[in-house]
Amino acid sequence: MNDYTRDTALSCLMSEFKLDNKKAITKNWMIGGRIPEKYQERTVVIFQNLLREQTMKVKEIEVNF
């Protein structure tokens, strides 16, 4: 994930799961890969959608060159 997508993912996770500790989410979930089991399925969907959007934006940039 690029920086923008990572920040968006963090915001989405906080909103979706009503969490408030950015540092813990970043350290444990995003970097450490220790996503609580009850959140894993939805987190994967969020990440997949955001990465799809990121990929589409990169393709748009490549086409514009």
C-alpha positions in Angstrom: 0.0 0.0 0.0 1.2 3.5 -0.7 1.0 6.2 2.0 -2.4 7.5 0.9 -4.0 4.0 0.7 -2.5 3.1 4.1 -4.0 6.3 5.7 -7.3 5.6 4.1 -7.3 2.0 5.3 -6.5 3.2 8.8 -9.4 5.6 8.7 -11.7 2.9 7.3 -10.7 0.4 10.0 -11.2 2.9 12.8 -14.7 3.9 11.5 -15.8 0.3 10.6 -14.9 -1.2 13.9 -15.3 1.9 16.2 -11.6 1.9 17.2 -9.6 4.9 18.4 -6.0 3.9 18.8 -4.3 4.6 15.4 -0.9 3.5 16.7 -2.1 0.1 17.9 -4.0 -0.6 14.6 -1.0 0.4 12.5 1.6 -1.5 14.6 -0.5 -4.7 15.3 -2.8 -5.0 12.4 -1.1 -3.4 9.4 2.6 -3.9 10.2 2.4 -7.0 12.5 -0.4 -8.7 10.7 -2.1 -9.6 14.0 -5.7 -8.7 13.1 -8.2 -10.0 15.6 -10.0 -13.0 14.1 -13.5 -11.4 14.3 -12.3 -8.5 12.1 -10.2 -10.5 9.6 -12.7 -11.1 6.9 -14.0 -7.5 6.7 -10.5 -6.2 7.0 -9.4 -8.2 3.9 -12.4 -6.9 1.9 -11.5 -3.3 2.9 -7.8 -3.8 1.9 -8.7 -5.5 -1.3 -11.0 -2.7 -2.3 -8.5 0.0 -1.4 -5.7 -1.8 -3.3 -7.9 -2.1 -6.3 -8.5 1.6 -6.3 -4.8 2.3 -5.9 -4.0 0.0 -8.8 -6.6 1.8 -11.0 -5.1 5.2 -10.1 -1.6 3.9 -11.0 -2.9 2.7 -14.4 -4.5 6.1 -15.1 -1.1 7.7 -14.4 0.7 5.3 -16.7 -1.8 6.0 -19.5 -1.4 9.8 -19.2 2.4 9.7 -19.8 
